[in-house]
Structures are given as structure tokens and as C-alpha cells.
Amino acid sequence: MAFKPLHDRVLVRRVLGDEKTKGGLIIPDTAKEKPAEGEIVACGEGARKDSGELIAMAVKAGDRVLFGKWSGTEVTVNGEELLIMKESDILGIIA
């Protein structure tokens, strides 16, 4: 199943967090927070102004981004857990 977000929405794959602390302690799964960093898998075409003019997306597939802790809706696509969120939920692009 292929999935293409509509309008100004993006499909994001979370980047897995560290398994160990800087001191070498292993972090158990129950203590890990979900990472707020991910890679964009797919983008919609962008939002539209009231006049119908297209506002281009500032991000593209392959960009690594930071997003809010509670941003997006979790979905499963082809057995993989992904997030769908609006472009405005993205805080920035990691260069």
C-alpha cells in the first residue's frame, strides 16, 4: 500500500533514540521517551491560499526534522509505525 499525504501534511519515520547513556548505562525500553526527531518519508503538495494559489512545502522527503513531543497522529503503513503531521508541527530541519 502506497501512502501520499494530502495538502500540508507529512509522513514521518521516527529516528530511534540512544540505547545507552553517555556514562554507558543501558536504558530499558520502559524508561525511554519517544524521540522527537524523524525523517520525512512523504509530503503533500502544500497548502492553498484563499485565492487557490499553492503554498509550496518547506520540507521534502529525506529531510531530518525535529517536531513537538505530542505532534502528529501515529499510523501503521506496511507494518511500520509512522506519524502523520501538519508541516506547521515541524520545529526545524536538521542540516
C-alpha positions as CSV (number, residue, x, y, z in Angstrom):
1,M,0.0,0.0,0.0
2,A,1.5,3.3,-1.0
3,F,0.5,6.4,1.0
4,K,0.7,10.0,-0.1
5,P,-0.3,12.7,2.4
6,L,-2.7,15.5,1.3
7,H,-2.3,19.2,1.4
8,D,0.3,20.4,4.0
9,R,0.7,17.1,5.8
10,V,3.9,15.0,6.0
11,L,4.6,11.3,6.8
12,V,7.5,10.9,9.3
13,R,9.5,7.9,10.4
14,R,10.9,8.4,14.0
15,V,14.6,8.1,14.4
16,L,15.4,5.7,17.2
17,G,17.0,7.2,20.3
18,D,20.2,6.1,22.1
19,E,20.3,2.7,23.8
20,K,22.9,3.9,26.3
21,T,23.6,7.0,28.3
22,K,26.9,8.9,27.9
23,G,28.2,7.1,31.0
24,G,27.5,3.7,29.5
25,L,24.3,2.7,31.3
26,I,21.7,0.8,29.2
27,I,18.3,2.5,29.1
28,P,15.4,0.0,29.4
29,D,12.5,0.3,27.0
30,T,10.1,1.3,29.8
31,A,12.3,4.4,30.6
32,K,12.8,5.6,27.0
33,E,11.0,8.6,25.7
34,K,9.7,8.6,22.1
35,P,12.2,10.6,20.1
36,A,11.1,14.0,18.7
37,E,13.3,13.6,15.7
38,G,12.5,11.9,12.4
39,E,12.9,11.5,8.7
40,I,10.3,12.7,6.3
41,V,9.0,9.7,4.2
42,A,6.5,11.6,2.0
43,C,5.0,15.1,1.7
44,G,1.7,16.5,0.4
45,E,1.7,19.1,-2.3
46,G,1.3,22.1,0.1
47,A,-1.5,24.3,1.5
48,R,-3.6,26.6,-0.6
49,K,-4.3,30.3,-0.1
50,D,-7.9,31.5,-0.3
51,S,-7.2,32.5,-3.9
52,G,-6.3,28.9,-4.7
53,E,-2.6,29.6,-5.1
54,L,-0.4,26.8,-3.9
55,I,2.0,27.4,-1.0
56,A,5.0,25.2,-1.6
57,M,6.2,22.9,1.3
58,A,9.4,24.0,3.1
59,V,10.4,20.3,3.6
60,K,10.9,17.3,1.3
61,A,11.2,13.6,1.5
62,G,14.5,12.6,3.1
63,D,14.8,15.7,5.4
64,R,15.6,15.0,9.1
65,V,13.4,17.1,11.2
66,L,12.6,18.0,14.9
67,F,8.9,18.1,16.0
68,G,7.0,18.6,19.1
69,K,6.7,15.8,21.7
70,W,2.9,15.4,21.2
71,S,2.8,16.2,17.5
72,G,1.2,14.1,14.9
73,T,-1.0,11.0,14.7
74,E,0.5,7.5,14.9
75,V,-0.4,5.2,12.0
76,T,0.8,1.9,10.7
77,V,1.7,1.7,7.0
78,N,3.0,-1.6,5.6
79,G,3.7,-2.8,9.2
80,E,5.8,0.2,10.1
81,E,4.8,2.7,12.7
82,L,4.9,6.3,11.3
83,L,3.5,9.7,12.1
84,I,1.3,12.0,10.1
85,M,1.5,15.6,11.0
86,K,1.0,19.1,9.5
87,E,4.0,20.9,8.3
88,S,3.4,23.6,11.0
89,D,4.1,20.9,13.7
90,I,7.7,20.6,12.5
91,L,10.0,22.8,14.5
92,G,13.0,22.7,12.2
93,I,15.2,20.8,9.7
94,I,18.4,19.3,10.9
95,A,21.2,20.2,8.5
